């Protein structure tokens, strides 16, 4: 049997009700959600030779459910349940879901107070969360010193997955439901008839469709511009490193988040994966490159060394550990920190699934549900309505201000109340 990620490009570019532009975790997650909801006439197009070949492939794969709002917590809970169910389903494609739980560490009184608020939100929506003592945390992470830690918040149902495996799993199950995938198929344009989406033009031909779903990641801005929409979607650099094998490391260790120093970490085999939210965020202006260009991206070794320096008091030796690999990507951020999901009122048939604010992989199951509700519910919830691309209609902005706001959302990813 051919492995899902080695399938050749489909030659079938016949009309589809939905054409999804982008074959990363978000695009494939949208396809899976639509198909599960009974909307199986879906074609996913991807310009790269394989799916999950750009930003999604660089993700750390964390899925944390503790959030500051009930809506965001429910989304994350749905995602974690989906990954668990897909792993349990077995078969030739699984997300490689590790249900190891997570520890969130507080260094300050303000963070301790925030943990109490986060637990209250979790309790309200039925997420199992517990404040535990340092002794118990030490048993869960024996190699960690927990120096200076004042409180630990434990969520036993959190975990992590492999991004490429997630996409392969979406593809496998979507294909079984009738979804088609076309790789090596670059977007060339979107045709409108009487003001609504009628077709998608590609490097391999034109596809008549009723809906075009923009899941193009760092190129989501450019895809929206094709239909005359100006949306403030800003790619912001994110990166992490994975150490060589270290003593005591194994895949069953919980994920750690240390918000007061802006870091997260998890096991990567026998190595340690360390990533963080850069104090000086680096974004790129999407007006400065085109649909067929790739924004330049280089790993910043000084920033990565700073991550290791910050971790050293808690994990002695990490500062001197060699890196086995470095990952880097351009996740997209919005100036208000909310997703952009739903159909445009100005261009019927044009649907957004972008601006994921670094939740693209972990949030993809929940975002798929959001999309289904936005498109097909007669009464979408106020929260779903708040994600619409229409919220930017009539707004004017300059890109430097938008970039500054998006970078602030990035820097304050672990901010109190965020």
Buried (B, 14 or more C-beta within 10 A) or exposed (E): EEEBBEBEBBEEBEEBBBBBBBBBBBBBBBBBBBBBBEBBBBBBBBBBEBBBBBBBBBBBBBBBBBBBEBBBBBBBBBBBBBBBEBBEEEEEBBBBBBBBBBBBBBBBEEBBEBBEEBBEBBEEBEBEBEBBEBEEBBEBBEBBBBEEBBBBBBBBBBBBBBBBBBBBBBBBBBBEBEBBBBBBBBBBBBBBEEEBBBBBBBEBEBBBBBBBBBBBBBBBBBBBBBBEBBBBBBBBBBBBBBBEEBEEBEEEBBBBBBBBBBBBBBBBEBBBBBBBBBEEBBBBBBEEBEBEEEBEBEBBEEBBEBBBEBBBBBBEBBBEBEBBEBBBBBBBBBBBBBBBBBBBEBBBBBBBBBBBBBBBBBBBBBBBBBBBBBBEEEEBEEBBBBBBBBBBEEEEEEBEEBBBBBBBBBBBBBBBEB
